[in-house]
């Protein structure tokens, strides 16, 4: 990829430089917006999070992983607010034909509260999923993700082949780009634990299509021409 950049014309290299600046500005602005949507609690009791300083957000934004940090903050905020009372039960239920232990939030089955994940998507622009552990795997009991046929992907498994499986089953966070049901996301997964065991996993993922659109639209609006989709992907991989 470095050779490909060196082979670009001077005009194309200028466009790439401008793109880099726009990307940093966009990431910084977006991170600040979402930090306000889901800002950690400012209480100082033991275990309570301190507020994130705006300057810290800007400092993080100069790095490529600013968007990933933003998604992580969204997920953290969701866990600390709407999912603070998420609990596991021994009651069994069927989720799209798959038998799993029932998860509750404030006494309401998660599988019957799809508005919760839909609301997260509406507020943040990131997709959301709640998994329940089933044996050595995890099953989606509430999600905004869709299968190829357009149906909501409840009852589907994370799968042992998932890049984050080993982290999650061991109780560790996983953050990276992932491809789910044919679409790419900048994603973050948090395992939820009780008595040293993972009983659930929550997920937030910002569609790469949204990231690409936000980054490249200003360039095209400036009259610098349309940028081919495969070139957009190649440039993003370098950053």
N, C-alpha and C positions, 0 to 999 in steps of 0.2 A: 504493500500500500504506500510506503514511503516513496518508492520509485514512481508510482503512479502520480503522486502529488508533484514530484520534481518535474515530471513530464508535462504538467499543466502549463498553459500559456500564462503570460504575466497578468492578463485580465482575469483569467480563471483563478490564479493565485490570490489576486486582490479580492475576488468574490469570497474565496475561502476564508481569508483573513477577516472580512466584514462579517461573515457567517459566524465565526468563532466569537466575535465580540457580541453579536446579537444573542447567541446561545447563552453566554454568561449573564447578560442582562435579563433575558427571559427567565432563566433558572432562578436568579436572585429575586426577581419580582414575584414569581410563582411561589417560591418558598415562603416569602413573607406573607402572602395572602393566606396560604394554607396553615401557617403557624398561628394565624389569628382565628381560623375556623376551628382548629383543634389545638389550642394552646394549653400546655400542662397546667395543673392547679398550682396556684402561687402560695399555698399554705406551706408552713415550714415545720409541721409536725413530723415525727419520725416516719419515714417511708413516703412522704409526700414530695412531689417533684417541684423544683423551682422553675420560675418562668424562664423561657428562652429569650435571651437578649437579641434584639434586631441586628445588632452589629455582628453577633456570632453567626446569624443566618447569612449575612452578606459574606463573611469570611469563608463559610462553607461553600458558598455558591461559586467561588472562583475555581473550585475543583469540579471535575467531571461528574462526580457522584452526588452533586447537589440535588438532582432530581430523585435519586434513590433515598437520600436523607429526608426529602420531603415526604415520600411515600411512607417511610418508617415513622415519621411524626404523625401522619394521618392515622396509621394503624395503632400507634401508642395512644393517641387521643381517643380512638374508638374503644380500645380496651379499658381505658381509665374512666370513661363516661358511660357509654351504653352497655358495655359488657362487664362492668365491674362486678355484677352479681351473677355472672355465668356459672352454672354448676352442673355437675354430672349426676345422673341417677342410675339405678340398676333396672329401671323400667325399660322394657324393650319396645321398640316401635319400628314400623316399616317406613322407609324413605325411598320412594320410587322402587319398591320391591326389594330393597336391601334392609335386612334386620340389623338394627344398631341400638346402643344404649341412648336413651333420650337425654338431650341437653335442655336445660331451662335457663331463662333469663327473667328474673323477677317473677318466677313461678309459671311463666308461659313457655311452652315448648318452642325451641328455636326453629324447628321445622315448620311450625305454624305461624312464624313471624317473619315472613320474607320481606315485609315492609322495612325491616331493620337494615337489611343489606341494600335494598333499593334506595333508602334514604342516604346511606353512606355514599353510594355512587352519585346521587344527585348533588350532594353537598361538595364532594371532593373531586369528582371526575375520575376516580379510581374504582375499579371493580372490587368486590368484597366477597369473602367466603368464610363460613364457619365449618370446620371439619370436626367430627367426633372420631375418637380412636376406636378401631374395631380390630382386635387381635394385634397383628403387627403392621397394620395399615391404617389409613385415615379416609373417612367417607364424608363427602360434602352433604351437609344437611340443610344448609341455606347458602345460596350463592346468586350472584348476578351474572355469572358466566353462562353461556349457551352452547349447546352441542351444535354439530353441523346442521341438524334438522331444525334448529331454532328453539328447541325446547330447553328449559332451564336445566342446568347440569347437576341437579340434586341426585344423590344416590351414586354418583361416580366416585372412583377411588383416586387418591393422590398417586399411588403406585410406587413400587419399590424402585422403578427405573427413574423416578423423578430425581433431578440433580440435588434437591434439598432433603431427600428422604433420610439419609443417614444423620444429618444434622438434627432434624426434627425428632426422630425417634429417640435420639440421645438427649433431647431436651435443650437443643441449641437453636438460636435464630438462624434463618437463612435468607439472604438477600442477593438478588441477581436478576439478570434478564432471563425470562422463561417463555416458552411457547406452550400455550394451552388451547386446545380445540382449534388449532390452526391460526391463532393470533399471538403476537408477541407482546410482552408486558415488562415494564420495570417493576419488579415485585419484591415484596417483603413478607415473610412468614414468621409468626411468633408461636412457639409451643406454650401451652398452658398446663401447669403442673399442680398436682395435689399429692402430698405424701411421697414426693420424689418420683412420681410417675406422670408421664404425659397423658392427659385425658382428652385434650382437644388442641386444635391448631386454628389460628385465624390468619387470614391472608388479605393483603391489599395489593392491587396491581394497576399501574397507570398504563393504558394502551400505548405502545410505541407509535401507533398511527397518530395519536394526539400530540405526542412529543415532536414527531417529525413535522406535523402541520404547523405547530406553534413556532418552531425554530426557522423553518424555511419560508413561511408565508411572507414575513417582512422583506426578505431578499427579493422575492418575486414581485411584491408590490412596489418595490423601488425601481422596477423596470430593468433588473439585471437578468431577466430571462428565466424561462422554466428550467428547473433542474431535474434531470432524469431520476426516477425512483431508485434505481440501483446505485446511482452516485450518492444520493442522500444516505442510503444505508451504509455505504463504504466510508463516508466521511464521519458518520456517527460512531462507527466502530473505532475510529482513530482517537476519539475525544474521551 
